[in-house]
């Protein structure tokens, strides 16, 4: 009997992509702040065609960054 190892399947939440208005609601930030965080690289995004999308993982990473900065202050 041979077994093959496969990469773990990401949870459904990890596969979600959010448009800017959805990310604004999730993070409770204004459009201006979202775009500033994207411009500085603190919040990551991807492009699909002309759409800018933010992954669930990028949102989690951004929240973790804010938590680390909060603890350091």
C-alpha positions in Angstrom: 0.0 0.0 0.0 1.5 3.3 -1.0 0.5 6.6 0.4 0.9 9.9 -1.2 1.2 13.2 0.6 -0.9 16.0 -0.6 -0.7 19.6 0.4 -3.4 20.4 2.9 -6.5 21.8 1.5 -7.0 25.4 2.7 -10.1 26.2 4.7 -13.0 27.8 2.8 -12.3 31.1 4.6 -8.7 31.1 3.3 -10.0 31.0 -0.3 -12.2 34.0 0.0 -11.3 37.2 -1.9 -12.7 40.5 -0.8 -13.2 43.7 -2.9 -12.2 47.0 -1.3 -15.7 47.8 0.0 -15.9 44.4 1.7 -12.5 44.8 3.2 -13.5 48.3 4.4 -16.5 46.8 6.3 -14.4 43.8 7.7 -11.6 46.1 9.0 -13.9 49.0 9.8 -11.6 51.4 7.9 -12.2 54.1 5.4 -11.4 53.7 1.7 -8.6 56.2 2.1 -7.0 54.2 4.9 -7.3 50.9 3.0 -5.6 52.3 0.0 -2.8 53.9 2.1 -2.2 50.6 3.8 -2.1 48.9 0.4 0.3 51.6 -0.9 2.7 51.1 2.0 2.6 47.3 1.8 1.1 46.8 5.2 -2.0 45.2 3.6 -1.5 42.9 0.6 -3.7 42.6 -2.4 -3.9 40.7 -5.7 -5.2 41.8 -9.1 -7.6 39.8 -11.1 -8.1 41.6 -14.3 -8.9 45.2 -13.3 -10.2 44.2 -9.9 -8.0 44.6 -6.8 -8.8 41.8 -4.3 -7.7 41.2 -0.8 -7.3 37.7 0.5 -8.6 36.4 3.8 -5.0 35.6 4.7 -3.9 39.2 4.0 -6.6 40.5 6.3 -5.5 38.1 9.1 -1.9 39.1 8.6 -2.8 42.8 8.7 -4.7 42.3 12.0 -1.8 40.4 13.4 0.5 43.3 12.4 -1.7 45.7 14.3 -1.7 43.5 17.3 2.1 43.2 17.3 2.4 47.0 17.0 -0.1 47.5 19.8 1.9 45.2 22.1 5.1 47.0 21.3 3.7 50.4 22.2 
